[in-house]
Amino acid sequence: MIKTDLQIAQEAKIRPITEIGRKLGIDADDLELYGKYKAKLPLHLIDHEKIKSNPGTLILVSAISPTPAGEGKTTVSIGLCEGLNRIGKATTVVLREPSLGPVFGIKGGATGGGYSQVIPMEDINFHFTGDFSAIEKANNLLAALIDNNIQSNTRSLNIDPRTVHWKRAMDMNDRSLRQIIVGLGGTSSGIPRETGFNITAASEIMAILCLAEDFHDLKERVGNIFVGFTFDKKPIYARDLKAQGAMAALLKDAVKPNLVQTMEGNPAIIHGGPFANIAQGTNSVLATKMGMSLSEYVVTEAGFGFDLGAEKFLDIKCVSAGIEPQAAVLVATVRALKYHGEVAVKDLKEPNPEAVKEGLPNLEKHIENMLKFNVCPVVAINKFATDTEDELNIILHRCKELGIKAAVADVWGKGGAGTEDLARIVAQVAGECVSKFAPMYEWSWPIEKKIETVARKIYGASAIDYTPQAKKDLKTIETLGLSGLPVCIAKTQESLSDNPKLLGRPKNFIVTVRRIEIATGAGFVIPITGNIMRMPGLPQIPSAELIDIDDNGVITGFS
C-alpha cells in the first residue's frame, strides 16, 4: 500500500532545530525557539555586505500553467535542495507559508510531497509560528480604526465612507464574506457601509511583510497604505490615522523568517504566503536574503505558472530588493502537458504520447518567457508512476531541440536521490550563466504600458480592454502621483489568458482589466483581470472534511 504524504512525514526522523541552525553557522542563542523543531531567525543574521559582494547562488523554481493534476512545484523545490546538498552544495530552500484556505480547500496541505517535504508537516500547514494570525490582526486593526474615525465626532478626518477600499482579512476560503455591510444596529454600532473580506494571503499587509527590508521599512510601508478620500477629495493614508506604530508592533515577530527542516535534515526557511494569482506570489525578501547570507545555494519558489509568480518575482521583488537569480527551473509534468493537450482529468493516467505533443506549446511559451527576462532556464520533468518512457522522451527531445537543458526528477518517490541529475544540471547552468537579468518593464513607464507589456509579451494577448471602472482607477492613480509603481496583475492561474478555459498556448485573446486596486504600502497597483477574486471559495468537497485528530492528538487527512 502506498503511504500518504502525511504518513511519510510523520515517520521521518526530525532533528532538533538547533542542529539545523548549526548547519547554517547559527549559534543556538540566536534562535528564537518555537518548541523543539521550529525557530524564528533574528534579522541581524542577514549579511547585506555579503549579499552585495558574494551572494549565495539564487535558483528560482516556477512551472508551466497549473492543472487539476498538480505539477509539484514545491515538491521539486524541496527535492532540488536535497539533491544539491547531496552533490556537495550547501543549500537552503526558501518557501512560502501555507494558507489555511487551500489547506482546507483543494490542496489539503502545502509542504511538498512524498520524500520531498518540509517538516513538521502538521505545524507548518496549521498555525505554524502565528505569522498569518499577526497579519490578520494588523489588517483588521486598521479596518477598526477606519470605522472608528468615520463614527467619531471629535477626531474625524472627514473620511468619505464610499471611498474606503480597505477590507478586513481572514485566512480561510469563505465566499460569503466577499461583499458585506458593516455598521448595522443603530448609531452606537457605527456608520453602515459596504465592504468585504480578502483572504489573508491576498491582503496588502501580507504583501508589505514580504517586501519589507527591515523594521523601519515595514513601519513606513504600513503608514503608506492608502485608505480612501475625504469628502473634499483629499487622500487618506494609514499614517493619518496614526495606525502604523500599533500595526507594526503586532508584526514584530511575524517579520522574522522561520527556520524548519527538510526530511533529509537540510535547512528550510519558510516565510510569508501571498498567492500568485491575486498577489505577488513569493516568499519574503527577508527570508530570501537570509538564505543568501547563510548558504552557498538558495532554492526559492514562485507561485503558480511562470506568467504569474515568476513574473512578479522578477519584475517586483527582484527590482525592489536588488537581487537576481542565477538560474530558473521550470517544472513540467507529463500529466499537465496531456491536460493542455485537451485530455480529460480522468484519463490523464492513460499513456498518450500524442497528447503530450499537443500540450508542448504551453511549455514552449513559458520557456520563451524565461528567455525574455534573460534568465538561464532548466526544465525539470516531475516524474509520476504512470508516466511512460515515450512520454518523458518527447519532452526531453523537445527541450534538446530548443537548446534547453532538462532532467527527469523522481522527487516524490526518491527525494534527494531522485534529483541528483537535476541538481548537477542546475549547478552547471547557474555556474556558467552569463545572462544579465532584465525586467520586463521600467517602473517609470505609464501604468497602461506596463500592463500591456506583461499582457502581450508574457501572456500572449492581442489586445487589452479597460472597463469604465478601470479607466476611472487609472485617473485616480495618476492624480495621486502613483504612476511609477509596478503592476501586480491579478489573473487566473489556469490559463496564460484571463479565461481559465483557454488551455495550452491560446492566441488572439483580449485581456480585460475590470478595475485597478491601489496598494501604496506594498508599493504596487493591482490590475484585476477576468473574473479573479481576492476571497476564494471552498470546493464542493473541501479537504477539511478529510482532516481529523485522534484521542492521542495525532492528525490525519492531510494530502
N, C-alpha and C positions, 0 to 999 in steps of 0.2 A: 504494500500500500504506500502510495506517495505521501510523504509528510507535507503538512501545510507550512506556510512561511512562519506562522506563529510557533508551531512545534519545533521547527528548526532553530528559531531564535531562542526559545526557552531552553533548548538543550545545549546551546553554545556555552563555552567557557567564557565567563565575563571576568575581567581583571579589575582590580581597584583603579579608580580614575587617577590616583596619584602615580600609578605605574605608567599610565598613558601620558600623563604630564611629563614624566621623566624622559620619555622618548622625544619630547619636544624641547627638552632642556629647561623645563619649568620647575622651580622649587615648589615643594608641597605647600609651603606657607603662602605662595602666590595664588593658589587655587581657592576659590570660594566654593566650598563643597555643598552640594545638594544631595546628601546621602553618600553612599559608597561609590556610585557609578556615574555621577553627573557633577559638573562643576561649571561655575562662571569664570571667565577669563578677564582679569582686570585690563583696562585699556593701555596701561603703561607698558604692556608686553609688546605692543606694536612698535616696530622699529622703522620710523619714517625714513631715516637716512639709508638704511639697508634697502628699503623698497625703491628708493631713487637710484641708488648706485648698483645694487646687486640683488634684485628681487628674485624670489623663487619663481620657477617656470610655471606660468599660469596656463592651464588647459581648460577650455570651455567645452562642455558637453551639451549638445542640443539634439534635435530629432527631426524626422520628416513629419508631415501633418498627422496628428494623432488620430487613432481609430478606436472603435469599441474593443478591439482585440488587445490593446495596450502594447506599447513599444518598449517599456522598461528602461527609460532614460536614467532614472535614479539608480536602478539596479546596475546598469552599465557604469555609471559614475563611481559607485562603491566598488564594483568589481575591478575597474581600471585602477583605482587607488591600491587595491590589494595586489594587482599584477605588477604595478610599478615598484611597490615595496619589495616584491619577490625578486625583481631583477636588479635590486640594489639602489633604487631611487627613493630616498626618504620623502614620503608623500603623505599629505593630509587631504582628505576630501572635505569640501565645504559646501553645505547644502542648506536648503530652506527648512523651516519647521512645518510639520503637517498642520493643516487646519481641520478642526472637528467637522466642518461642513462636508468635505469629501470623505473623511473617515466614517461618518455615519450615513453618508450618501451613497456614492457609487464605488469609490475606491476600497473602503474598508480598511485602510491603512496606507501609509506613505513613507516607509522606511527601507525601501528596497525589497528584494525578494529572494527566496531560496537561500543559497550560501553567499549571497552578496547583500548583506543587511547591516544597518547600524543598530546598536543595542544600548540600553534596554528598550526593546521594541514597544512594550506597553506604555512605559513612561513617556517616550518621545511622542507617540501618537495621541496620548491624552494630554494632561495639563503641563507636562514637562517641567520647566522651571518657572512657569507663570507668566511668560512674556506676553502671550496673547491676552491674558486677563488684564495685565497692566495697560496694554494698548487700548483695550475696550474702555477701561476706566478713564484714561486720559481723554479719549474721544468723547465719551459721554459727559465728562465734566464740562467740556466746552459747550456741549449742547445744553446742559443745565444752566450754565452762566448766560448763554444767549437768551433763553426763555425767561430767566430771572430778570435780565436787563429790560427785555420788552415789557415785562409786568411792572417794573419799577416806576414810581412817580418822582423819586428824588434824585436818582443817579442815572436816569435814562440817557442812552446815547442816541435816542430818536431812531432806532432801527426799524426799517420797514419790514414787517414780518413776511411780506410777499416775496421779498428778495433773498431771504435766508436760504442758502442751499446746503448748509451743514446738516448732515444726517447723523442719527445715532448708529451704533455698531454693535454687532454680536457675532460670535464665532459659531454660527450654525446656519444651515440652509433652511430658510423659513420664508417662503414666498408671500405669506400673508402680511409680512411686515414691510413689503416694498413701498407701499403707499399707506400712510396712516394720518389720522388727525389727532393732535395733542391739544391740551388745554381745555378739555371739556369738564364740566362740573361746576360752573359758576365762576365768579370773579376771583375767588380765592385760589383757584386752580390754574390760573394763567390765561393767556390770550389764545383762543382757538386758532390753529393754523394747520395747513397741510405740510407733512414732512414724510419721513420714512427711515428705513434702516439699510445700511450696507453691511455685507459680511465683513468681518474684521480684516480679512486678507486684502480687501479692496479699499480699506479706509486710508485716508491721507496720513494718519498717524503711522500706520504701517509703512507707507512709502517714505515718510520722513525718517523713521528709525533706520530704514535700510539704506538711506543715502547720507545720513549724518556722519561727520568726520570725528566728532568729539562732543563732549557735554555742551560746550559753548555753541557749537554749530547746531546741535539738537534744539537748544532753547531758542536760538534765533529763528530757526525754521518754524518751530511751533508758533512763535509770535507772528510770523508772516502769513499764517493761514487766513485766507480771505473768507469772510463770513457773509457779507451782503452789503446792502446800501442803506443809508439813512433816507428819511422821507425827502430830504433835499439833495439826494443823489450823490452823497459823499461815501466813499468806500469805507467799510469797517473791517478791521483785522483782529485776530485773537489778542494781540498786544493792547488794543484799545479797551478790551475787557479785563486787562491785567491777568490774563489766563496763563501766560507762558510759564511762569515760575512754578505754579502748582502742577501743571501738566507735565513739565519736565521732571519735577520731583517724583511723580508717580512712575516715571520711566527710568529712574536712577539705576535699577538693577536690570531692567529689560534691555537696556542699551548695550550691555556686556554680552559678548558671544558665549555660547555654550559648548563645552567640551564633553564628548562621549567617545565611543569607540566602534570600530567595525568588528565583524565576527572573527577576524584574524588578528585582532588586537592592535590595529593601526588607528591613529588619531582621526577623529571626525569632529569638525566644528559645524554646528547647526544653529542658524540664527536668522530670524525674520522669515516671513512666509507670504509675500504678495503673490497673488495669482498672475499669470502672464497674459490671460485674455482680457482682464479688466484692471490690471495694474502692471508694475514693471517686471514682475516675474523672476526676480533674482534675490539671492540672499544679501545680507548687509555688506556695505563697503567695509565696515569694521571687521567682520568675520573674514572676508577675503584678504584684507591687509594683515590680519592676524596670521592667517595661514602663510602668506608670502613672507612674513617676518620670521616664522619658525620652521619652515620646511624648504626642502630643495625643490619639490614639485607640489603644486596645488591643483587638484581637480575640482572644478566647480560646475554647477548645472544651472541652466536657464529653462524656465518652464515651457511646456508645450513645444510647438514646432519652431524652426529657426526664424520664421516670419514673425513670431511673437516675442517670446522670452529672449532669444539671442539678439534680435534686432534692438530691443530695449537695453539689454546688457551692453551692447556695443555703442549705441547712439546716446544713451543717457548715463548709465553707470560708469562706463569706461571714461567718457569725456569728463564727467563730473569729478571722478576720483583720480584721474590721471594715470590709469593703468591700462594694460592691453594684454590679450592672450598671445602666447607663442604658437598655439595650435588650437584647432577646433575639431571636435569629434561629432560626427553626425550619425545618430543611431537610426538604423532601419531594421525592419523585420520582414521575413517572407510573408507572414500573415498580413501585415499592414499594406504591403505592396499589392497583394491579391485583393484586398479590400478596395484599394484605389483603382484596381483593375475591374471593379464592378462585381466582385464576388460577395454573396451574402454572408453575414457573420456566421451563420450555422454551417456554412460549407468551407470555412477557412482552413480547417484541419485536413481537408482532402488535397492530395497532390494536384497542382495545376500550374505547370511552368508557363503556359501561355498567359495566364492571368498575371503572373509576376512581371512578365514583359510589358503587359498593358499598364501596370502600375508604375513602371520605371520613370515616366515623365515627372511624377511628383518628387522622387529622389533627385532627378536631374535639376529641377528648378531650385531646390534647396542648396545643391552644390553650387549652382550659378550664383545664388545669393551670397554664399560664403566667400566666393572669389571676389564679389563686388566690394566686400569690406577689406580685401587684401589680407585675409587671414588664411593660414595654411590648413587645408582640410584633410581629415581622415574619416573614412566610413567604417563604422562598427556594425556588423550584422549580428544582432542579438538572436542567438540560436534557440529554437524551440524543438521539442522532441518530435513534432510532426513534420518538421522541415525535411525535404529530400535533398540529396546532393545536387541533382539537376537544378532545383530551385535556387539553392545557395550559389551555385556556379554561375547562374545567369546574372546575379547581382555582382559577383566578383569580376566577371568578364566585362560587364558594362563599366564598372569603375576603372578597370585597366584601360579600356578604350578612351575614357575621359582623362586618363593620366592621374587618377586619384588613388592613393594607397588605401587598401581596405583589408579587414580581417574579420573572420568569424569568431565570435566570443560566446562561450558557454558560461555566462555569468551566473545564471540561476542554479545550474546543476553542479558547477565546479568551483565557483568563487574565483579567487585569485589564480588558481591553477588553470582556469579556463580563459584567462585574459592575458597570459604572458606574451603571446604573439602580438596581440593588440598593443600591449604596453611597450614592447620593443619598437613597434612602428611609430607609435605616438612620440616616444622619446627621440627617435631618429628625426621625425618630421619637425618636432619642436626645436631640436638642436641645429638643424640645417636651414630652418625657415629664414629667409631674407626679406620677406614681405613686410611692409610697414603698415600696420592697421590704419585704415582711413574710414571715418564715419560716413554715413550715407548723406548727411546734410550738415550745413553750418547752422548753429543755433541762431545766428543773427538773421537768417532768412525770414521772410514773412511766414506766418503760420500756414497759409494755404499752400505755399510752395513746399514746406516741409511735409505736410500731409500728402500732397500729390506725389512727391518724390518717393516716399515709402510705399504708397499705394501702387504706383506704376512700376517702380523698379523691383520692389520686393514681392508684392502680391501678384503683380502682372495685370493690374487693372487697365482698362482702356480709357476710363473717364471717372471723375469724382463728382458726385451730386451733393449739394448742400441744401438742407431743408431751410425754410424761413427762420426756424429757431436757431439753427447752426449759424446762419448769416448774422443774426442778431448777436449771438455769442461772440462771433469774430469782431464785431464792432466794440463790444464791451471789453474784450481783451486788448484791443488797440487803445481804447480810452484809458485803461488802467496802466498802459505802458508795459504790457507783458508779452509783446510780440516776439521778444528774444528768447522765450522759453522753449525747450524741446517739446516734442509731441509724444505722448504715451497713448497710442491708439488702442482703444478697446474694440476687439474683433473676435468673432468665433474662432475657436481653435481647430474646428473640424474641417476647415477648407482654407485654401490660400485666399479665397474671396471672402466677402462678408455674408455669404449664403452657405450655411452648413451642408446643403445638399449637393453642392458642386465639388465633386471629388477629383482626384488626380491632379492634373495641371489645367485648370479652367482658363479660358481665354475670352476676350471680348465681353468682359463683365464690367459693371459700374459699381463702385463703392459708394454707398450713401452715408453721409455724415449727418446724424439726426440732431445732435447737439454737441457742445464742447464745454466740458466742465473745467473749472479753474482750480488748480492745486498749487498755490503760490508757496506754501510751506515746503512741499516736496520739491518744488522748482520745475514743474512742467504743467502742461494743459492736457486734457484727456478728451480727444475726439471720440464720441460714441458712435459706432457704425452698426448697421444692420439692426438686429433685434437683441443685441447683447445686453445683459442686465448685471448690475453690481450686487444683487442679492439673489443667488441661485435658489432653486427649489429642490426638494428631495425627489428621487425617482419613485416609481410605483412600488418597488420593493427595496426599501432602504437597507443598507448594510447594518444599520442599528438593530434590525430585527434578529441578526445572527450573533451579535456580541453579547456575552454573558460573563458572569463571575460566579465561581462555586463557593462552597462553605469555607474553603481554605484561603479564599482571596485570589485564586488563580483565574486569570482572564482567558476566555476563549472567544473565537469567532472572527478575529482579525483575518483578513485575506492578504 
